[in-house]
Amino acid sequence: MLTRKQYQLLTVIDQHLRSTGFSPSFEEMKEALGLKSKSGVHRLISALEERGFLRRRHHRARALEVLRLPEDIAAASGPGHDAASVSPAAAGVASPSGLSPPASFAPNVIRGDFSARLQGVRAASAASAVQLPLYGRIAAGLPIEALRDHGTLIEVPVALLGNGEHYALEVAGDSMIDAGILDGDTAIIRRGEGAENGQIVVALIDESEVTLKRLRQRGNSIALEPANARHETRIFPAERVRLQGRLVALLRRYA
């Protein structure tokens, strides 16, 4: 079942796609539906994805695709009806010129095809997640060379990320266990060469070894500190260490 707002948004997106070739912006959708914030648009789009009406092409701006329209839109004009002929006003939303919509709106809800429910679970999840490259295993015990596998991607919730470029590494070893980082965890790293003392970083040693440790820097020396008493802190001249990023989140899978 689609709510009135879902129905309206689907019609607005379809009309905009057919008239311009690209989907409306979130600001345009918010104004067309009379919503107070863009978060409401996000929720509606996720609901339409879950029900199999929309598909979002990730990592592309204005990349919504209408997969199908409610049957009552086509039935309203009989066989051969083109969805492009449905105007925003007919769906009860504001037109681009700002004219007020008609007061009446026939369907409160419409019946959708829930055969796509299982596919929709993935679509709804993808709406709030991004794909990051998983480069390989990084030692939280002894340093090892990072395995860069550009063909492997992992989905990460957007809420865990901030600004900047990110990538993922799988943790191997137990040297950071007291910091809550376990063998097999997936470390989400914000790429960059700067970090503050006390932050957990990915450090490249002598351009060949990579490790996940807590950064301690004093003068021209860098200490890579474990979070396990059974492992020793390693100290290097600053020129032998290059930071590859800092830890911003962890993902853990339970059997």
C-alpha positions in Angstrom: 0.0 0.0 0.0 1.3 3.5 -0.9 0.5 6.5 1.3 -0.7 9.7 -0.3 2.7 11.3 0.0 4.4 8.3 -1.5 2.0 8.4 -4.4 2.5 12.1 -4.9 6.3 11.8 -4.8 6.3 8.9 -7.3 4.2 11.0 -9.7 6.5 14.1 -9.3 9.6 12.0 -10.0 8.1 10.3 -13.1 6.9 13.6 -14.5 10.2 15.3 -14.0 12.1 12.4 -15.5 10.0 12.4 -18.6 10.1 16.2 -19.1 13.8 16.8 -18.3 15.6 13.4 -18.5 16.8 13.5 -14.9 15.2 13.2 -11.5 14.3 16.3 -9.4 16.6 17.5 -6.7 15.7 16.7 -3.0 14.9 20.4 -2.6 12.5 20.4 -5.5 10.8 17.2 -4.2 10.5 18.7 -0.7 8.9 21.9 -2.1 6.6 20.0 -4.4 5.2 17.9 -1.5 5.2 20.7 1.0 7.5 18.9 3.4 9.5 20.7 6.1 12.8 18.9 5.6 14.7 16.7 3.1 14.7 13.8 5.6 11.1 13.3 4.8 12.0 12.9 1.1 14.6 10.3 2.0 12.1 8.3 4.0 9.6 8.4 1.1 12.2 7.3 -1.5 13.3 4.5 0.7 9.7 3.3 1.1 9.2 3.5 -2.7 12.4 1.5 -3.2 11.2 -1.2 -0.8 8.0 -1.6 -2.6 9.7 -1.9 -6.0 8.5 1.4 -7.5 11.8 3.2 -7.5 15.5 2.4 -7.9 18.3 4.6 -6.8 21.6 4.5 -8.7 24.2 5.1 -6.0 27.2 7.4 -6.3 25.4 9.4 -8.9 23.6 12.7 -8.4 19.9 12.9 -9.5 19.8 9.2 -10.4 16.4 8.0 -9.5 14.7 5.5 -11.9 10.9 4.8 -11.9 10.5 1.1 -12.2 6.7 1.0 -12.4 3.7 3.2 -11.7 0.5 2.4 -9.8 -2.1 0.7 -12.0 -4.7 3.4 -11.3 -2.6 6.0 -13.1 -2.7 4.0 -16.3 -6.3 3.0 -15.9 -7.4 6.6 -15.5 -6.8 7.2 -19.2 -7.4 3.7 -20.5 -5.1 1.5 -22.7 -2.1 3.2 -24.2 -1.9 5.8 -21.4 1.6 7.2 -21.1 2.7 7.9 -17.5 4.2 11.2 -18.9 0.7 12.6 -19.3 0.2 12.6 -15.5 0.8 16.0 -14.2 1.9 16.9 -10.7 -1.4 18.7 -10.2 -3.3 15.5 -11.0 -1.4 13.8 -8.2 -2.2 16.6 -5.7 1.2 18.3 -5.6 2.4 21.8 -6.3 3.3 22.5 -9.9 6.7 24.1 -10.8 5.0 27.4 -11.3 3.8 27.3 -7.6 0.1 26.9 -8.4 -2.0 25.4 -5.7 -3.0 21.7 -6.2 -6.7 20.7 -6.4 -8.2 20.1 -3.0 -9.4 16.6 -3.7 -7.3 13.5 -4.1 -9.1 10.3 -4.8 -7.0 7.5 -3.4 -5.7 7.6 0.1 -3.6 4.5 -0.4 -3.1 2.2 -3.4 -2.3 -1.5 -3.5 1.3 -2.3 -4.4 2.9 -5.5 -5.6 4.6 -7.0 -2.5 6.2 -9.8 -4.5 9.2 -7.6 -4.5 9.4 -7.3 -0.7 12.5 -9.4 -0.4 14.3 -7.4 -3.1 13.1 -4.3 -1.4 14.9 -5.2 1.9 18.2 -4.9 0.1 17.1 -1.7 -1.7 16.0 0.0 1.5 19.3 -1.0 3.1 21.3 0.4 0.2 19.5 3.7 0.4 21.3 4.3 3.7 24.6 2.7 2.9 27.5 3.3 0.6 30.0 0.8 -0.9 33.6 1.2 0.1 36.7 -0.7 -1.3 37.9 -3.5 1.0 41.6 -3.5 0.5 42.5 -6.6 2.5 43.7 -7.7 5.9 45.7 -5.4 8.1 47.6 -6.8 11.1 46.7 -5.6 14.5 49.5 -7.8 15.8 52.5 -7.9 13.6 52.6 -5.5 10.6 51.9 -7.0 7.2 51.7 -5.5 3.7 48.1 -4.5 2.9 46.4 -6.6 0.3 44.8 -4.3 -2.2 41.9 -6.0 -3.8 40.1 -3.3 -5.9 37.4 -5.7 -6.9 36.0 -6.2 -3.4 33.4 -3.8 -2.0 31.6 -3.7 1.3 28.4 -1.8 2.3 28.8 0.6 5.2 26.0 2.6 6.8 26.2 6.3 5.9 25.8 7.2 9.5 29.2 5.8 10.4 31.0 8.1 7.9 31.8 11.8 7.8 33.4 14.0 5.2 36.3 12.7 3.1 37.3 9.5 1.4 37.0 6.2 3.2 38.1 2.6 2.7 37.9 -0.6 4.7 40.4 -3.1 6.0 39.9 -6.4 7.7 41.7 -6.7 11.1 44.0 -9.6 11.8 45.5 -10.2 15.2 44.8 -9.2 18.8 47.1 -6.3 19.6 44.2 -3.8 19.7 41.9 -6.0 21.7 41.8 -3.6 24.7 40.5 -0.9 22.4 37.6 -3.1 21.4 39.2 -4.1 18.1 39.0 -7.9 17.5 40.5 -10.3 15.0 38.1 -10.4 12.0 36.6 -6.9 12.5 36.3 -4.6 9.6 38.0 -1.3 10.2 36.5 1.8 8.4 39.3 4.2 7.7 39.1 7.9 6.7 42.0 8.4 4.3 44.5 11.1 5.2 48.0 11.7 6.3 47.2 13.7 9.5 46.1 12.5 12.9 46.2 13.6 16.5 48.1 11.9 19.4 46.0 9.1 20.8 44.0 8.4 17.6 44.1 4.9 16.1 45.7 5.1 12.7 46.8 3.0 9.7 50.5 3.4 9.5 52.7 2.5 6.5 56.2 1.6 7.7 59.2 1.8 5.3 56.7 1.9 2.4 56.1 -1.8 2.8 54.5 -2.7 6.1 51.0 -1.6 7.3 49.7 -1.8 10.8 46.7 -0.5 12.9 48.0 1.1 16.1 47.4 4.1 18.4 49.6 7.1 17.4 52.0 8.7 19.8 54.2 11.4 18.3 56.9 13.4 20.0 59.4 15.5 18.2 60.8 13.5 15.3 59.8 10.2 16.7 56.6 8.2 16.1 55.4 5.5 18.5 52.9 2.9 17.3 51.2 1.7 20.5 49.2 -1.5 20.8 46.2 -1.9 23.1 47.3 -5.3 24.5 50.0 -5.7 27.2 51.4 -8.7 25.4 52.5 -6.6 22.5 55.3 -4.0 22.5 55.2 -0.4 21.4 57.3 0.2 18.3 59.1 3.5 17.9 60.4 4.9 14.5 61.9 8.1 13.1 59.1 10.1 11.6 60.5 9.8 8.1 60.0 6.0 8.2 56.3 6.2 8.9 53.5 7.5 6.7 49.9 7.7 7.9 47.4 6.2 5.6 44.3 7.3 7.5 42.6 7.0 10.9 40.0 4.7 12.3 36.4 6.1 12.3 34.3 3.0 12.7 34.2 -0.8 13.1 32.0 -3.4 11.6 31.6 -6.8 13.3 29.8 -9.8 12.1 28.4 -12.4 14.6 27.9 -16.0 13.6 
